[in-house]
Amino acid sequence: MTLRFRSTIACAAFSAATLVLAGPVGAQGKPGEEAISIEHLLKSGWEIAGYASNCDSRSSLILFKKPGETHFVQCLAGYDATRERPIFQNCYRLR
């Protein structure tokens, strides 16, 4: 494993852990679907398949995969000090 890959995985794991510890925040899926949260994904066996962060480190995209599933789930997670609830996430299925 390269140092860059290790630091990417560590950063993704830290971001996911921070959001899980912060508690569930309303995430939106398609109308009529149950809301998806990072906490639910990790507890139900989904794995981090990819991670990208923007330059100001206030939000990240996390891509999840699960063996046996034919789709991915992508979550936008971040921190915004100007909001009443500063930690936010929005997860949705990619088909």
Secondary structure, DSSP 8 states (H G I E B T S, - for coil): --HHHHHHHHHHHHHHHHHHHT-------STTS----HHHHHHTT-EEEEEEE-TTSSEEEEEEE-TT-SSEEEEEEEE-TTSSS-EEEEEEEE-
